[in-house]
Amino acid sequence: MALDVYQELMNEHIDRIASEESEEAEISKMEAAKILGMMEPSSHLVHNLSKLLKDESPEVIRYAVESAEKLKSMEFVPLLIQHLSKPSTERVASKALVEYGSKITGTLKDYLGDPAEDIRVRKAIPDILLLIGSQRAADLLTLELRKRSRDVETEIIEALYKMKSKNPQIRFQKKIIFSEVISVIKTSYLVLIEMHVLMSDEKKAHLAKDLENNLARSLKHIFELLSLIYPHDDVIRAYQNICDGTKKALVYSLELLENMLKKEIREFLLPLIDDIPFEDKVRKCKKMLKTLEKAELS
């Protein structure tokens, strides 16, 4: 009976302070959040943490998130995920979600793949899956590549690359990675062709600079993806030598790629990295783009 009375009083106390905004109430809410984190996950009082996770105060939320991290109840996961959208709570919410581990990877993938979800939430999730670091997390990120969600593509590719760098034992589905490499190469062709169009018009030539940055980012993504399925260090060495820009470094990279890559990947990649005049590069990309488009239609 005494325990029931205590639980009822605690519930009433949290209900009361949850609606107050005074400094005293904020301190009480922080204390309540801390106490709840010390309880057994089976306690009937633990559900009160949901109210504190919805508080307006970042300090109250921080205490509530830290307690949710200790309790690891699935009912708190959606609230923790929503805190990824706020700069004041993103870091602590990310840390808490990582501590949940592999049991929430499916839930994280659902949010990542939902185009209606807050883009800040979606962009934060690949790094959480990276830190969880399991094979399942890698598999789910890889599957997400198939959706070609351009708004989170950079975050997914970079998370996969870092995952492979941290754990060489992680394996990736080659068919999906190859498909994504070809997709990014095709995008690079289109960017290069658009750059050519802009550079031929003096009034628009300045716009080509942004596209040049996009092209550099795409090339980086291509090599990050290739490093998932080919010898990691060799792929990165080839990319670094391409970035070096000297003729000797490029020749070295081309030799590495010649020995490593499948022919169908190599022939599509070469127009982007060959040291040839820009006009010739554009001409080659147009030709290879037609080849790609025909392959997609067949």
Residue pairs with C-beta under 8 A, 6 or more apart in sequence:
7 44
7 45
10 45
10 48
11 45
11 48
13 28
13 32
14 29
14 32
14 48
14 51
14 52
15 51
17 25
17 28
17 29
17 32
18 29
18 51
18 52
18 55
21 56
26 57
26 59
26 60
29 52
29 55
29 57
29 60
29 63
30 59
30 60
30 63
32 48
32 52
33 49
33 52
33 60
33 63
33 64
33 66
33 67
34 63
34 66
34 67
36 45
36 46
36 48
36 49
36 52
36 64
36 67
36 71
37 49
37 63
37 66
37 67
37 68
37 69
37 70
37 71
38 67
38 70
39 45
39 46
39 71
40 46
41 71
41 72
41 73
46 71
46 73
47 75
49 64
49 67
49 68
49 71
49 73
49 76
50 75
50 76
50 79
52 60
52 61
52 63
52 64
53 61
53 64
53 65
53 68
53 76
53 79
53 80
53 83
54 79
55 61
55 64
58 86
58 88
58 89
61 83
61 88
61 89
61 92
62 89
62 92
65 80
65 83
65 89
65 92
65 93
65 96
66 92
66 96
68 76
68 79
68 80
68 96
69 95
69 96
69 99
72 99
72 100
74 103
74 104
77 97
77 100
77 104
77 107
80 93
80 96
80 97
81 93
81 97
81 107
81 108
81 111
81 121
81 125
82 118
82 121
83 89
83 90
83 92
83 93
84 90
84 93
84 94
84 97
84 120
84 121
84 124
84 125
85 118
85 120
85 121
85 124
90 120
90 124
94 124
94 127
94 128
94 131
97 104
97 108
97 128
98 128
98 131
98 132
101 132
101 134
102 132
102 134
102 136
102 137
105 129
105 132
105 134
105 136
105 137
105 140
106 140
108 125
108 128
108 129
108 140
109 125
109 129
109 140
109 141
109 143
109 144
111 117
111 121
111 122
111 125
112 122
112 125
112 126
112 129
112 144
112 152
112 156
113 144
113 147
113 149
114 122
115 149
115 151
119 151
119 152
122 151
122 152
122 155
123 151
123 152
123 155
125 155
126 141
126 152
126 155
126 156
126 158
126 159
127 155
127 159
129 137
129 138
129 140
129 141
129 159
130 137
130 159
130 162
130 163
130 166
133 163
133 166
133 167
133 170
135 170
135 171
137 163
138 160
138 163
138 170
138 171
138 172
139 173
141 156
141 159
141 160
141 163
142 160
142 172
142 173
142 176
142 177
143 173
143 176
144 152
144 156
145 153
145 156
145 157
145 176
145 177
145 179
145 180
146 176
146 179
146 180
148 183
149 156
153 221
154 217
154 221
157 180
157 221
157 224
157 225
158 224
160 172
160 224
160 225
160 228
161 224
161 225
161 227
161 228
163 170
164 170
164 172
164 227
164 228
164 232
165 232
168 232
172 228
172 229
174 229
177 225
177 228
177 229
178 229
178 262
178 265
180 225
181 222
181 225
181 226
181 265
182 265
182 268
182 292
184 218
184 221
184 222
184 225
185 222
185 268
185 269
185 272
185 292
186 289
186 292
187 218
188 215
188 218
188 219
188 222
188 272
188 285
189 271
189 272
189 285
189 286
189 288
189 289
189 292
190 289
191 211
191 214
191 215
191 218
192 215
192 272
192 281
192 282
192 285
193 282
193 285
193 286
193 289
194 211
195 208
195 211
195 212
195 215
196 278
196 279
196 282
198 204
198 205
198 207
198 208
198 211
199 205
199 208
219 239
219 242
219 272
219 273
220 239
222 269
222 272
223 235
223 236
223 238
223 239
226 235
226 261
226 265
227 235
227 236
230 260
230 261
231 260
234 256
234 260
235 260
237 253
237 256
238 252
238 253
238 256
238 257
238 260
239 253
241 249
241 250
241 252
241 253
241 256
242 249
242 250
242 253
242 273
244 250
247 275
250 273
250 275
253 273
254 270
254 273
257 266
257 269
258 266
261 269
267 288
268 288
268 291
268 292
271 281
271 284
271 285
271 288
272 281
272 285
274 281
274 284
276 284
